[in-house]
Amino acid sequence: MTHLSADELVDALDDTLESGRQAHLDACESCRQQVVELEATLGATRDVAVPEPSPLYWEHLSRRVRTAIDAEPPTAGGGSRWLRWPVLAPIAALALLVMALAVSLPREAPIAPAVATNEAADTAVDDRFAVVADLVGDLDWDTAVSAGLIVSPGAADRAVLDLTALEQRELARLLQAELTRAKS
């Protein structure tokens, strides 16, 4: 069996080593010695006091990093300035935004020629609205609001978007007929 890897040595320190590998550790003097040395190293580093850097260190760190990056020679591929993250990130974000808008915006369905209608069906619809109007009677605005009978803003737009293609063509035909009738 192979010796413990670096990750397994850390797992041994944390007592999270799997049982098969723990059996190897119990039998292997070399791996046990590495765990002991690692424990000693960690113990020594815990006792070391690390001084806090000067406030000037943090103030000038950004400038020093930027200067060091600018001083590096260009990469072997030439690396155009257009192919750096500060330039590519906003361009990629803009491209994602455009794609999201293109997918989410509704597309207009082509309007087909008018479909022949049935006069009896139009009359039946008018009769149903007359019955509803008779049942409701005189309904003022305050009563309609308190009963929840008002339409929220955008409800008509959402209803039109929920129509099938055939229903949208019929709606377009009816609106065109009303517009023609209103002009004459």
Buried (B, 14 or more C-beta within 10 A) or exposed (E): EEEBEEEBBBBBEEEEBEEEBBEBBEEBEEBBEBBEEBEEEEEEEEEEEEEEEEEEEEEEEEEEEEEEEEEEEEEEEEEEEEEEEEEEEEEEEEEEEEEEEEEEEEEEEEEEEEEEEEEEEEEEEEEEEEEEEEEEEEEEEEEEEEEEEEEEEEEEEEEEEEEEEEEBBBBBBEEEEEEEEEEE
